[in-house]
Amino acid sequence: VLGRHNSKVRNTPQAYVKTTKPMALAKEGSSLTDPNTVSIKKTKGTFEYWANEKGTMVKKYSLNDTEYTEAQYMNLIQNIEDNDGPRNAFKKYYIKSYERALEKNNKNFFNDVSIKKSTHKCSGNELCVEEHVNTGCSAVHTCGKNDQIYEDLTYENYATVVNNSNLYKYLLSGGKKGYNIGISFTEVNLFYGFGIDYTPLAICGNATPKNINHGAKVARTIKTIVPRATLYGLTVSCTTAVTPVAVPIDGYDKVPKIYIGNHSYGRGLDHYDISESRFIDDFVYNTRTIEIASAGNEGVKRFGHLSEVARGVNVISVGAVHNHNNLTYHQTSSWVNPHYPDYANEGIEYTKPEIANYSDLLFPKADVFNVTMATTKDGKTTTTTEKLTPFFRQTSSATPYTTASVALLLDKYPFYRWHPEVVKALLLTSSIRSITGAENHDKDNKNFKVAMGVPDGRALAQYNRSRFWNGNNKEHFKNEKIEFDETGITAGTRYRIAIAWLSSGSDVVKYEKLPQNINLVVKQEGVTLAKSESPNNPFELVDFVAKSSKPLKITIERKDNLGGRVLLGYNLLEVH
């Protein structure tokens, strides 16, 4: 699997236009340092959950080539994270006005919202079918005549989906279901409900029952699957009435810490803004929070439009498949080669989304509400009402489902905390569930059949060997290579290996390409079994069958290097 084919090649210099101001930087003192330039402590770590000679599954940890127990490893890595230079510099560098704006704009919008219990045909059901549902228009985009996309949707009990995907069977750890895991989710508006304590959100000018329902359904999806996790509702920056900007905050000092950020909302094609993609990439690059974003629901009629957050090269973007009908794509799910840094078909093409996941979730025992909102303009009051139904569809539901899956992973295996690059590699290797008709939906790559798959819970949880390398630009690589052997290989067995790395968003915009291009080659007994050399993707993925039981020679080679840290993740999966 070589990553996506670039359908166009450009050798001429490109230009981009900023349509809004970039994220504000602190200017309060000359002593402030750009966090992108701050040194990081040289560290490398490994974790494996593999069967030993007796067939018993065993965990193994190492840090800087020394083996430790899990408790020892966590104690040592916690000290390294507490003193992390880039994260601490990031807190000072970016203005705290986002949180101050939250307080300033936090008017009580519950005065305009009335909630009463209602009924819905899906209540109490295990399956709910809606025939010929219009799925082609986003909340912020006015539907045109040619934008109508109709699909027959079958909503399936979330518990059935969780069980079928092997999440609970292999990732449930002692019944904790996300204990001590903080998850942020950024929405336009939220209301209190489902027993969740939110940090109240600023209300933007486009507050509607639909917006409020969307955030409530995101929260319900996450908390139903990982009820012990702590949810943090985060503010948005109300730049205009229709274009709220996602503003994640560093959650390292929160209790519990925010390890994951969820972005399930999207914006229509009316707004193209490079600054948000750059900011989210710089945010992940410096805080190493795992950010997961919806690829969007405008894939077919809207030329595969992706939201600004989903376009981030450090972000894990999620498409949607139907749970029934052999995991076919949602017609609207975006899956194309977008361009970085802008939407004018300029700059590099790269693969998005990296994975797809289950959607169309039904919560049969959920309360069903009518959300009514009264707005007054020019002396005239308008009342609008929408049901908070017991189901959730499209990429908006696939994204929190993925977030909940990662929360279970971080709960059971703390090694993956603060390593979005390793989590991306793990999600790629674990996406062993094929998507029916992927090559037909993935129009940019129809002849290459390289669209990714759907993660499997067992593949996420077992028979993995994960590694990370954190350091500054000249560290870890020797002659621009990292080489090592993988032993304990079984002849005739299928393996999947992925690498992923983080880049400064500012550098990607500056160079109009990834500052580092890294390739992956796998050999056995001197023969190349697989290689992945896609020039524009921030990851590489291979899938192969071992020819013998001899060790695999892994070569990770950095072909281009314009600077930046080494923030590299790796995962080997033995497929069972």
Legacy VTK file of the C-alpha trace (Angstrom):
# vtk DataFile Version 3.0
C-alpha trace
ASCII
DATASET POLYDATA
POINTS 576 float
0.000 0.000 0.000
1.802 3.052 -1.261
-0.550 5.785 -0.113
-2.557 7.764 -2.608
-1.563 8.508 -6.131
-1.228 12.200 -6.862
-3.523 12.903 -9.768
-1.711 16.126 -10.614
1.895 17.210 -10.365
2.942 20.837 -10.170
6.475 22.117 -10.462
5.652 25.812 -10.455
5.658 27.972 -7.321
2.244 28.239 -5.687
0.536 31.031 -3.801
-2.205 30.979 -1.194
-4.584 33.582 0.162
-5.507 33.941 3.814
-9.200 34.668 4.013
-9.194 35.444 7.739
-6.637 36.445 10.324
-4.437 33.627 11.583
-4.654 32.455 15.176
-3.453 35.212 17.479
-0.011 34.981 19.009
0.953 36.448 22.319
2.840 39.731 22.045
3.035 40.498 25.727
6.782 40.255 26.044
9.890 39.873 23.954
11.021 36.922 26.060
8.366 34.643 24.607
9.714 31.876 22.394
7.995 30.290 19.418
7.199 26.778 20.711
7.930 25.302 17.280
11.591 26.154 17.850
11.885 24.775 21.399
14.039 21.698 21.970
12.444 18.443 23.062
14.062 15.789 25.214
15.485 12.906 23.199
13.410 9.860 24.054
12.423 6.596 22.461
10.039 4.002 23.761
8.555 0.636 22.833
5.479 -1.307 23.853
4.255 -4.694 22.754
1.342 -6.920 23.616
2.314 -10.244 22.069
2.096 -13.966 22.770
5.155 -15.528 24.400
6.467 -19.036 23.745
3.649 -20.530 25.838
1.000 -18.616 23.929
0.278 -16.239 26.821
-0.250 -12.580 25.950
2.468 -10.484 27.625
3.048 -6.728 27.871
6.568 -5.377 27.444
7.733 -1.766 27.907
11.092 -0.149 27.256
12.370 3.409 27.492
15.655 4.426 25.888
16.566 0.762 25.328
15.990 -0.297 28.954
13.069 -2.606 29.829
10.705 -1.591 32.624
7.471 -2.723 34.188
4.404 -0.712 33.261
4.471 1.111 36.604
8.158 1.958 36.232
7.678 3.102 32.651
4.723 5.341 33.531
6.618 6.935 36.403
9.598 7.742 34.188
7.567 8.965 31.214
5.373 11.111 33.463
8.424 13.032 34.620
9.507 13.570 31.002
6.053 14.833 30.036
5.836 17.156 33.064
8.998 18.877 31.901
8.215 18.894 28.193
9.639 22.092 26.707
7.400 22.548 23.622
4.170 22.006 25.565
5.152 24.437 28.314
6.260 27.046 25.748
3.006 26.640 23.839
0.962 27.611 26.909
2.797 30.924 27.163
3.034 31.719 23.490
-0.613 31.545 22.481
-2.847 34.172 24.013
-5.198 32.971 26.727
-7.890 35.217 25.279
-9.751 32.132 24.068
-10.601 31.167 27.618
-11.286 34.792 28.556
-13.596 35.075 25.580
-15.406 32.023 26.847
-16.199 33.783 30.081
-17.097 37.027 28.314
-19.547 35.463 25.881
-21.085 32.973 28.255
-24.583 34.370 28.352
-27.226 31.983 29.567
-28.803 30.726 26.385
-31.067 28.373 28.346
-33.458 31.310 28.691
-34.280 30.819 25.004
-34.420 27.026 25.027
-37.257 24.904 26.330
-36.902 21.137 26.553
-39.758 18.701 26.915
-39.909 14.964 26.532
-41.390 13.599 23.314
-41.684 10.313 21.475
-39.978 8.969 18.384
-40.498 5.829 16.332
-36.940 4.655 17.085
-37.355 4.756 20.868
-36.829 1.355 22.420
-35.880 -0.318 19.124
-32.725 -2.255 18.326
-32.875 -1.205 14.674
-34.484 1.801 13.075
-34.811 2.225 9.320
-35.337 5.537 7.571
-36.029 5.294 3.888
-34.854 7.835 1.363
-33.415 10.290 3.897
-31.884 13.514 2.599
-28.258 13.363 3.783
-26.728 15.809 1.357
-26.800 19.138 3.179
-24.798 20.309 6.158
-26.237 22.474 8.904
-24.435 25.581 7.695
-24.885 25.131 3.958
-28.093 26.074 2.152
-29.249 23.150 0.035
-29.326 23.789 -3.673
-31.281 21.722 -6.168
-28.228 19.669 -7.111
-27.139 19.101 -3.514
-29.856 16.602 -2.635
-28.450 13.172 -1.777
-30.851 10.515 -0.539
-29.891 7.314 1.221
-31.770 4.566 3.024
-30.304 4.495 6.535
-30.421 1.648 9.035
-29.572 2.763 12.560
-28.162 -0.031 14.702
-28.010 -0.294 18.473
-24.662 1.185 19.529
-24.079 -1.836 21.825
-24.359 -4.185 18.832
-21.896 -2.076 16.864
-19.439 -2.001 19.769
-19.646 -5.772 20.128
-19.371 -6.449 16.396
-16.297 -4.233 16.163
-14.617 -6.124 19.056
-14.107 -2.957 21.099
-15.331 -4.184 24.475
-14.119 -7.760 24.046
-10.493 -6.738 23.648
-10.183 -3.170 24.972
-12.356 -3.126 28.058
-9.971 -2.931 30.985
-11.358 -3.962 34.360
-14.707 -2.351 33.622
-13.172 1.117 33.787
-14.372 2.265 30.355
-12.255 5.377 30.088
-11.396 6.014 33.722
-9.146 9.068 34.195
-9.202 9.905 30.473
-10.099 13.490 29.563
-11.730 14.176 26.189
-12.450 17.614 24.800
-15.059 18.200 22.151
-15.541 21.470 20.356
-19.007 22.414 19.167
-20.936 25.511 18.215
-23.408 25.132 21.088
-24.320 22.670 23.815
-26.916 22.278 26.484
-26.646 20.343 29.734
-27.914 16.797 29.676
-27.213 13.084 29.923
-25.525 13.529 33.287
-22.511 15.245 31.735
-20.851 18.278 33.291
-19.867 20.665 30.534
-17.689 23.693 30.601
-20.365 26.062 29.236
-19.805 27.227 25.696
-19.921 30.664 24.175
-23.000 30.991 22.031
-22.427 32.142 18.462
-24.798 34.034 16.247
-25.875 30.870 14.451
-27.230 29.103 17.534
-30.087 26.833 16.470
-31.759 23.731 17.881
-29.880 21.753 15.202
-26.531 23.019 16.470
-27.435 22.250 20.074
-28.657 18.765 19.166
-25.455 17.972 17.299
-23.232 18.668 20.290
-25.534 16.753 22.613
-25.379 13.719 20.334
-21.579 13.850 20.193
-21.504 13.866 23.987
-24.038 11.063 24.213
-22.030 8.862 21.801
-18.764 9.265 23.694
-20.210 8.976 27.189
-22.362 5.966 26.355
-19.358 3.984 25.107
-16.807 5.268 27.676
-18.947 6.410 30.630
-15.996 6.788 33.009
-14.212 9.287 30.757
-14.436 12.994 31.569
-15.832 15.237 28.831
-14.772 18.852 28.449
-16.948 21.031 26.244
-14.707 23.649 24.658
-15.505 27.058 23.280
-15.445 28.200 19.701
-14.298 31.576 18.459
-17.331 33.306 16.984
-15.600 34.956 14.053
-18.807 35.270 12.023
-22.321 33.993 12.280
-21.581 30.964 10.117
-17.895 30.194 10.559
-16.987 29.272 14.140
-13.280 28.486 14.524
-12.224 25.481 16.578
-10.115 26.479 19.551
-8.681 23.505 21.428
-6.874 24.240 24.662
-3.946 22.455 26.230
-5.410 19.988 28.683
-2.247 18.768 30.354
-3.026 20.656 33.558
-6.647 19.528 33.698
-7.793 16.813 36.100
-8.061 14.410 34.433
-5.759 15.433 31.622
-7.209 15.969 28.147
-5.601 13.319 25.980
-8.033 13.470 23.039
-9.837 16.225 21.149
-12.995 15.512 19.113
-14.170 17.676 16.198
-17.405 16.367 14.730
-18.822 19.560 13.293
-17.940 20.947 9.900
-18.274 24.063 7.831
-19.690 24.423 4.375
-17.788 25.383 1.281
-18.459 29.060 1.880
-15.365 29.304 4.077
-11.781 28.285 3.272
-9.260 29.168 5.920
-5.694 27.951 6.084
-5.138 29.381 9.563
-7.269 26.767 11.296
-5.431 23.853 9.690
-2.108 25.458 10.567
-3.158 26.087 14.148
-4.434 22.571 14.800
-1.203 21.131 13.374
0.938 23.417 15.535
-1.259 22.512 18.501
-0.716 18.769 18.020
2.972 19.277 17.177
3.606 21.015 20.495
1.104 19.494 22.926
0.943 16.020 21.307
-2.770 15.780 22.027
-4.613 13.253 19.852
-7.006 15.266 17.676
-9.743 13.395 15.787
-11.925 15.158 13.210
-14.868 14.416 10.971
-14.003 14.246 7.277
-17.389 15.791 6.535
-20.581 14.881 4.724
-20.142 16.687 1.448
-18.042 14.104 -0.333
-19.969 13.324 -3.498
-21.798 16.509 -4.372
-19.184 18.775 -2.890
-16.022 17.370 -4.444
-14.774 15.768 -1.257
-14.712 18.915 0.820
-12.960 18.476 4.174
-13.304 20.747 7.174
-10.293 22.863 8.093
-9.529 20.780 11.183
-9.787 17.499 9.258
-7.222 18.771 6.742
-4.544 19.002 9.426
-1.665 16.668 8.606
-1.292 15.803 12.298
-5.015 15.153 12.741
-6.706 11.746 12.476
-9.616 12.270 10.077
-12.579 9.905 9.941
-14.922 8.914 7.122
-18.205 7.050 7.558
-19.462 3.622 6.533
-22.844 1.976 6.917
-22.883 -0.634 9.678
-25.100 -2.821 7.498
-24.694 -3.775 3.862
-21.074 -4.952 4.104
-19.539 -1.730 5.356
-20.322 0.375 2.323
-19.478 4.068 2.269
-21.912 6.762 3.105
-22.406 8.475 -0.237
-21.709 11.811 1.403
-18.570 10.811 3.289
-15.562 12.795 2.063
-12.671 10.677 0.813
-10.389 12.385 -1.682
-6.924 13.865 -2.059
-7.249 17.371 -0.638
-4.696 20.100 -1.256
-2.531 21.785 1.326
-2.360 24.661 1.966
-5.528 25.882 0.222
-8.671 24.955 -1.629
-7.791 26.464 -5.003
-6.300 23.156 -6.187
-2.895 24.474 -5.220
-0.172 22.844 -3.153
0.469 19.208 -2.293
-2.125 16.449 -2.490
-2.262 14.002 0.377
-4.471 11.256 1.778
-7.537 12.103 3.847
-9.257 10.649 5.755
-6.882 8.032 7.112
-9.665 5.689 8.268
-13.423 5.259 8.144
-15.576 4.002 11.002
-19.028 2.856 11.996
-21.802 5.437 11.935
-25.616 5.591 12.135
-25.742 4.684 15.819
-29.003 4.071 17.679
-29.404 4.699 21.407
-32.653 2.817 22.050
-32.985 3.757 25.724
-32.054 7.407 25.270
-34.427 10.165 26.235
-35.940 11.950 23.263
-36.543 15.676 23.475
-37.968 18.560 21.564
-35.537 21.467 21.621
-37.363 24.743 21.045
-35.549 28.025 20.562
-37.055 31.484 20.313
-35.097 34.237 18.572
-36.075 37.871 18.297
-34.945 40.161 15.473
-36.313 43.593 14.616
-39.069 43.111 17.152
-40.273 39.859 15.616
-39.978 36.564 17.520
-39.441 33.318 15.624
-39.730 29.913 17.282
-37.996 26.846 15.840
-38.172 23.291 17.122
-36.193 20.137 16.452
-36.229 16.711 18.019
-33.191 15.385 19.806
-33.690 11.956 18.298
-32.212 8.703 19.655
-29.910 8.208 16.663
-26.818 9.836 15.178
-25.605 9.499 11.600
-22.827 10.080 9.061
-19.273 11.233 9.857
-20.568 13.210 12.830
-21.230 9.879 14.580
-18.244 7.960 13.162
-15.896 10.546 14.697
-16.980 10.295 18.368
-17.173 6.526 17.899
-13.480 6.648 16.947
-12.739 8.987 19.844
-14.406 6.591 22.272
-12.397 3.710 20.800
-9.142 5.604 21.345
-10.219 6.445 24.905
-10.615 2.728 25.627
-7.162 2.166 24.132
-5.542 4.847 26.310
-7.268 3.475 29.385
-5.968 -0.047 28.858
-2.554 0.822 27.396
-1.213 4.121 28.795
1.820 3.890 26.500
-0.207 5.588 23.740
-0.958 8.749 25.730
0.659 11.864 24.224
1.534 9.974 21.061
-0.875 10.915 18.244
1.700 9.711 15.737
1.719 6.198 17.218
-2.070 6.157 17.557
-2.398 7.102 13.878
-0.024 4.289 12.911
-1.975 1.871 15.112
-5.321 2.906 13.626
-3.916 2.442 10.126
-2.587 -1.057 10.793
-5.754 -2.081 12.652
-8.041 -1.002 9.784
-8.316 -4.555 8.511
-12.065 -4.459 7.859
-12.462 -3.776 4.177
-14.847 -1.162 2.830
-17.074 -2.453 0.055
-16.639 -0.516 -3.163
-13.871 1.661 -1.760
-12.260 2.170 -5.145
-15.538 3.456 -6.577
-16.088 5.961 -3.800
-12.446 7.057 -3.696
-12.625 8.754 -7.068
-9.120 10.240 -7.013
-7.651 6.766 -6.737
-10.168 4.577 -8.510
-7.510 2.585 -10.342
-5.268 2.139 -7.307
-7.683 0.759 -4.696
-5.764 2.299 -1.827
-8.597 3.677 0.295
-8.133 2.662 3.913
-10.413 0.437 5.987
-12.292 0.277 9.276
-10.439 -0.427 12.557
-11.052 -3.717 14.345
-10.983 -3.848 18.149
-8.847 -6.957 18.358
-6.330 -5.522 15.877
-6.135 -2.387 18.036
-5.593 -4.361 21.210
-3.519 -7.463 20.464
-0.397 -8.597 18.615
1.001 -5.094 18.237
4.528 -3.784 18.634
4.586 -0.010 18.909
7.506 2.419 18.980
8.083 6.148 19.163
11.067 8.410 18.649
10.928 11.926 20.128
13.821 14.293 19.601
15.308 17.194 17.732
16.065 17.152 14.038
19.493 15.506 14.099
18.610 12.871 16.689
17.656 9.188 16.273
18.385 9.060 12.536
21.848 7.807 11.549
22.740 8.808 8.009
19.033 9.685 7.677
18.013 6.125 8.549
16.558 4.254 11.502
17.090 0.500 11.175
16.153 -2.418 13.434
15.021 -6.039 13.308
11.650 -7.535 14.200
12.036 -11.082 15.522
9.493 -13.744 16.432
8.050 -13.726 12.911
5.839 -16.601 11.696
6.174 -17.776 8.096
3.017 -17.426 6.016
1.491 -14.901 8.416
0.107 -11.541 7.346
1.640 -8.410 8.853
0.829 -4.724 8.589
3.319 -1.973 9.475
2.719 1.763 9.534
4.749 4.812 10.440
3.404 8.311 11.035
5.072 11.559 12.040
4.158 15.055 13.161
5.023 18.306 11.394
4.866 21.952 12.374
1.774 23.420 10.751
3.617 26.692 10.252
6.381 24.860 8.400
3.928 23.025 6.163
2.403 26.352 5.150
5.822 27.936 4.761
7.228 25.220 2.499
3.913 24.179 0.947
4.878 20.572 1.605
5.869 18.331 4.477
9.234 19.445 5.877
10.235 15.786 6.236
9.537 12.996 3.743
10.044 9.585 5.348
9.817 6.184 3.655
9.311 2.655 4.957
10.988 -0.513 3.599
10.599 -4.078 4.933
13.064 -6.811 3.961
13.479 -10.450 4.920
16.660 -12.365 4.149
17.756 -9.511 1.884
14.567 -9.571 -0.201
12.188 -6.602 -0.146
8.754 -7.758 1.023
7.064 -4.349 1.014
7.751 -0.654 0.816
5.772 2.564 1.003
7.182 5.767 -0.462
4.327 8.249 -0.881
5.981 11.704 -1.059
3.174 13.837 0.385
1.560 11.749 3.125
2.576 12.101 6.787
2.411 8.316 7.090
3.386 5.120 5.250
1.600 1.763 5.366
2.528 -1.719 4.115
0.641 -5.024 4.149
2.482 -8.294 3.380
2.928 -11.973 4.167
6.165 -13.172 5.761
8.079 -15.639 3.584
9.920 -17.300 6.476
10.461 -17.113 10.229
13.638 -15.081 9.843
13.722 -11.527 11.297
12.268 -8.617 9.362
14.731 -5.819 8.585
12.898 -2.507 9.039
14.357 0.598 7.400
12.822 4.017 8.022
14.587 6.475 5.733
14.225 10.246 5.750
14.537 11.300 2.119
13.871 15.035 2.514
14.618 17.112 5.580
13.883 20.825 5.833
13.938 20.836 9.612
11.618 20.243 12.526
11.548 17.728 15.326
11.645 13.979 15.129
8.150 12.968 16.312
7.869 9.557 14.713
5.536 6.669 15.511
5.545 3.040 14.383
3.297 0.026 14.712
3.637 -3.608 13.625
0.467 -5.739 13.652
0.401 -9.508 13.291
-3.022 -10.075 11.732
-5.167 -12.782 13.397
LINES 1 577
576 0 1 2 3 4 5 6 7 8 9 10 11 12 13 14 15 16 17 18 19 20 21 22 23 24 25 26 27 28 29 30 31 32 33 34 35 36 37 38 39 40 41 42 43 44 45 46 47 48 49 50 51 52 53 54 55 56 57 58 59 60 61 62 63 64 65 66 67 68 69 70 71 72 73 74 75 76 77 78 79 80 81 82 83 84 85 86 87 88 89 90 91 92 93 94 95 96 97 98 99 100 101 102 103 104 105 106 107 108 109 110 111 112 113 114 115 116 117 118 119 120 121 122 123 124 125 126 127 128 129 130 131 132 133 134 135 136 137 138 139 140 141 142 143 144 145 146 147 148 149 150 151 152 153 154 155 156 157 158 159 160 161 162 163 164 165 166 167 168 169 170 171 172 173 174 175 176 177 178 179 180 181 182 183 184 185 186 187 188 189 190 191 192 193 194 195 196 197 198 199 200 201 202 203 204 205 206 207 208 209 210 211 212 213 214 215 216 217 218 219 220 221 222 223 224 225 226 227 228 229 230 231 232 233 234 235 236 237 238 239 240 241 242 243 244 245 246 247 248 249 250 251 252 253 254 255 256 257 258 259 260 261 262 263 264 265 266 267 268 269 270 271 272 273 274 275 276 277 278 279 280 281 282 283 284 285 286 287 288 289 290 291 292 293 294 295 296 297 298 299 300 301 302 303 304 305 306 307 308 309 310 311 312 313 314 315 316 317 318 319 320 321 322 323 324 325 326 327 328 329 330 331 332 333 334 335 336 337 338 339 340 341 342 343 344 345 346 347 348 349 350 351 352 353 354 355 356 357 358 359 360 361 362 363 364 365 366 367 368 369 370 371 372 373 374 375 376 377 378 379 380 381 382 383 384 385 386 387 388 389 390 391 392 393 394 395 396 397 398 399 400 401 402 403 404 405 406 407 408 409 410 411 412 413 414 415 416 417 418 419 420 421 422 423 424 425 426 427 428 429 430 431 432 433 434 435 436 437 438 439 440 441 442 443 444 445 446 447 448 449 450 451 452 453 454 455 456 457 458 459 460 461 462 463 464 465 466 467 468 469 470 471 472 473 474 475 476 477 478 479 480 481 482 483 484 485 486 487 488 489 490 491 492 493 494 495 496 497 498 499 500 501 502 503 504 505 506 507 508 509 510 511 512 513 514 515 516 517 518 519 520 521 522 523 524 525 526 527 528 529 530 531 532 533 534 535 536 537 538 539 540 541 542 543 544 545 546 547 548 549 550 551 552 553 554 555 556 557 558 559 560 561 562 563 564 565 566 567 568 569 570 571 572 573 574 575
